[in-house]
Amino acid sequence: MPPTTGDALDRSVGDHRRNPRRRGEELEQAILTAALEELAEVGYAGLTMERVAVRARTGKAVLYRRWPGRAELVVDACAAHRLTDVDPPDTGALRTDVIAALRQLSAKLAASHGDILRGLLTEAMHDPEFARLVRERVQTAGSGPIQGVLWRAVERGEIESWVLGSRRAAVAVDLLRNQFLLHGAPIPEDVITEIVDEVYLPLLLAPPLTSPE
């Protein structure tokens, strides 16, 4: 009888039963790392709980005790490895803070994790439940990656506080994400400055269409 996929994977990484027992955070981190490696290798469509378990040198039952399925596991792995987190310097001005944040996010998209994020966003377009999980727990869209920049701008008096909860706050990251999905990475510097100068700053500085409550 030909070997099954699980048999082949077992041979590639060894029998998890012969490895030292891991518990708690150590085991969880091993699983999350294995999930991210599988995601990079086979994409979301090819990722299975069995493959992740074998790569992490544990059993499937261990995974299912923590995550009900691969969607939850994948978003936790991406969130744990902070794929879209940025920590731009405080330059003292909104414009240069936003440019620094978008440059950092662009650099992350140009790295190997960019392909993972592209796969997640593509899959989210076809799976509403998976899209909900990604929106809630992985900052691949929205103003999350530059929320701190906007808070500093409010404290400096550069923008009004109502902007933080508006759709305008997310526009810069949304445009950068769309550029990446359509054209890949690296994202040219002139595209970043055009997003900031021609679209984002005018939106942030414009008055609301209706009076904020």
C-alpha positions as CSV (number, residue, x, y, z in Angstrom):
1,M,0.0,0.0,0.0
2,P,1.5,3.4,-0.9
3,P,2.2,5.7,2.0
4,T,-0.4,8.3,2.9
5,T,0.3,12.0,3.1
6,G,0.5,11.8,6.9
7,D,3.1,9.0,6.6
8,A,5.2,11.0,4.2
9,L,5.1,14.0,6.5
10,D,5.9,11.9,9.5
11,R,9.0,10.7,7.9
12,S,10.0,14.2,6.9
13,V,10.0,15.5,10.5
14,G,10.1,12.5,12.7
15,D,7.7,10.9,15.1
16,H,6.4,13.5,17.5
17,R,6.0,10.7,20.2
18,R,9.8,10.5,20.5
19,N,10.3,14.2,21.2
20,P,10.4,15.8,24.6
21,R,6.9,16.7,26.0
22,R,6.1,20.3,25.6
23,R,3.3,22.1,27.3
24,G,1.6,25.5,27.6
25,E,3.2,28.5,25.8
26,E,6.1,26.5,24.4
27,L,3.8,24.1,22.7
28,E,1.5,26.8,21.5
29,Q,4.3,28.8,20.0
30,A,5.6,25.7,18.2
31,I,2.2,25.1,16.7
32,L,1.7,28.8,15.6
33,T,5.2,28.8,14.0
34,A,4.4,25.5,12.2
35,A,1.2,27.0,10.9
36,L,2.9,30.0,9.5
37,E,5.6,27.9,7.9
38,E,2.9,25.7,6.3
39,L,1.0,28.8,5.1
40,A,4.2,30.1,3.4
41,E,4.8,26.7,1.8
42,V,1.4,25.5,0.6
43,G,-0.9,28.5,1.1
44,Y,-4.2,28.6,3.0
45,A,-5.9,26.2,0.5
46,G,-3.3,23.5,1.1
47,L,-2.9,23.9,4.8
48,T,-4.4,21.2,7.0
49,M,-4.5,20.6,10.7
50,E,-2.7,17.3,10.1
51,R,0.2,19.0,8.3
52,V,0.6,21.6,11.0
53,A,0.5,18.9,13.7
54,V,3.2,16.9,12.0
55,R,5.4,20.0,11.4
56,A,5.0,21.0,15.1
57,R,5.7,17.4,16.2
58,T,2.5,17.0,18.0
59,G,-0.9,15.3,17.5
60,K,-4.0,16.7,15.7
61,A,-6.0,16.3,18.9
62,V,-3.7,18.9,20.6
63,L,-4.5,21.4,17.9
64,Y,-8.2,20.8,18.1
65,R,-8.2,21.3,21.8
66,R,-7.0,24.9,21.2
67,W,-8.6,25.8,17.8
68,P,-11.8,24.6,16.3
69,G,-10.4,24.7,12.8
70,R,-7.7,25.9,10.5
71,A,-9.2,29.4,10.0
72,E,-8.8,30.2,13.7
73,L,-5.4,28.6,13.8
74,V,-4.2,30.6,10.8
75,V,-5.4,34.0,12.1
76,D,-3.9,33.4,15.5
77,A,-0.6,32.4,13.9
78,C,-0.5,35.6,11.8
79,A,-1.5,37.8,14.8
80,A,1.1,36.1,17.1
81,H,3.8,36.8,14.6
82,R,2.6,40.4,14.2
83,L,2.8,40.3,10.4
84,T,1.4,43.8,9.9
85,D,2.5,45.6,13.1
86,V,4.5,48.7,12.5
87,D,6.2,51.0,15.1
88,P,7.1,54.2,13.2
89,P,9.2,56.9,14.9
90,D,7.6,60.0,16.2
91,T,8.9,62.6,13.7
92,G,6.9,65.4,15.2
93,A,4.5,65.9,12.3
94,L,1.5,63.9,10.9
95,R,2.8,63.8,7.3
96,T,6.2,62.4,8.0
97,D,4.7,60.0,10.7
98,V,2.3,58.6,8.1
99,I,5.0,58.2,5.5
100,A,7.2,56.4,8.0
101,A,4.4,54.0,8.9
102,L,3.6,53.2,5.3
103,R,7.2,52.6,4.5
104,Q,7.5,50.1,7.3
105,L,4.3,48.4,6.2
106,S,5.5,48.3,2.6
107,A,8.8,46.7,3.8
108,K,6.8,44.0,5.6
109,L,4.8,43.3,2.5
110,A,8.0,43.1,0.4
111,A,9.3,40.4,2.8
112,S,8.3,36.7,2.7
113,H,5.3,37.4,4.9
114,G,3.8,39.5,2.1
115,D,2.9,36.5,0.1
116,I,1.1,35.1,3.2
117,L,-0.9,38.3,3.6
118,R,-1.8,38.3,-0.1
119,G,-3.0,34.8,0.2
120,L,-5.1,35.6,3.3
121,L,-6.7,38.6,1.6
122,T,-7.5,36.7,-1.5
123,E,-9.0,33.8,0.5
124,A,-11.0,36.3,2.5
125,M,-12.7,37.5,-0.6
126,H,-14.3,34.1,-1.1
127,D,-15.0,33.1,2.5
128,P,-17.1,35.5,4.5
129,E,-16.5,33.8,7.9
130,F,-12.7,33.7,7.3
131,A,-12.9,37.4,6.2
132,R,-14.5,38.2,9.5
133,L,-11.8,36.5,11.5
134,V,-9.1,38.2,9.5
135,R,-10.7,41.6,10.1
136,E,-11.1,41.1,13.8
137,R,-7.7,39.6,14.6
138,V,-5.2,40.4,11.9
139,Q,-4.6,44.0,10.9
140,T,-4.4,43.5,7.1
141,A,-6.8,46.4,6.5
142,G,-8.1,49.5,8.3
143,S,-6.3,52.1,10.3
144,G,-4.8,49.6,12.8
145,P,-1.2,49.8,11.6
146,I,-1.1,53.6,11.9
147,Q,-3.6,54.2,14.8
148,G,-0.8,55.4,17.0
149,V,0.2,58.0,14.4
150,L,-3.3,59.3,14.3
151,W,-3.5,59.5,18.1
152,R,-0.3,61.6,18.2
153,A,-1.7,63.9,15.6
154,V,-4.8,64.4,17.7
155,E,-2.7,65.2,20.7
156,R,-0.6,67.7,18.7
157,G,-3.8,69.4,17.5
158,E,-3.1,68.5,13.8
159,I,-6.4,66.6,13.3
160,E,-9.7,66.4,15.1
161,S,-10.4,63.4,17.4
162,W,-13.5,62.4,15.4
163,V,-11.2,61.3,12.5
164,L,-10.0,58.3,14.6
165,G,-13.4,56.6,14.3
166,S,-14.1,57.6,10.8
167,R,-13.7,55.7,7.5
168,R,-11.1,58.3,6.5
169,A,-8.6,56.9,9.1
170,A,-8.3,53.7,7.1
171,V,-7.8,55.1,3.6
172,A,-4.0,55.2,3.6
173,V,-3.6,51.6,4.6
174,D,-6.4,50.5,2.3
175,L,-4.7,52.2,-0.7
176,L,-1.4,50.7,0.2
177,R,-3.0,47.2,0.5
178,N,-4.7,47.6,-2.8
179,Q,-1.5,48.7,-4.5
180,F,0.2,45.6,-3.1
181,L,-2.6,43.2,-4.2
182,L,-2.7,44.6,-7.8
183,H,1.0,45.3,-8.4
184,G,3.0,43.4,-5.7
185,A,6.0,44.7,-3.8
186,P,8.1,46.6,-3.3
187,I,5.8,49.6,-3.4
188,P,7.5,52.6,-5.0
189,E,8.3,55.5,-2.8
190,D,6.4,57.9,-5.1
191,V,3.3,55.9,-4.7
192,I,3.6,56.2,-0.9
193,T,4.0,60.0,-1.1
194,E,1.1,60.3,-3.6
195,I,-1.2,58.4,-1.2
196,V,-0.2,60.7,1.7
197,D,-0.1,64.0,-0.1
198,E,-2.8,63.7,-2.7
199,V,-5.4,61.6,-0.9
200,Y,-4.8,60.9,2.8
201,L,-3.8,64.3,4.3
202,P,-6.5,66.2,2.4
203,L,-9.1,63.7,3.7
204,L,-7.9,64.0,7.3
205,L,-7.8,67.7,7.3
206,A,-11.1,68.3,5.5
207,P,-14.1,69.1,7.7
208,P,-16.8,66.3,8.2
209,L,-19.7,66.2,5.9
210,T,-22.0,66.3,8.9
211,S,-21.2,67.5,12.4
212,P,-19.6,64.8,14.5
213,E,-21.6,63.8,17.6
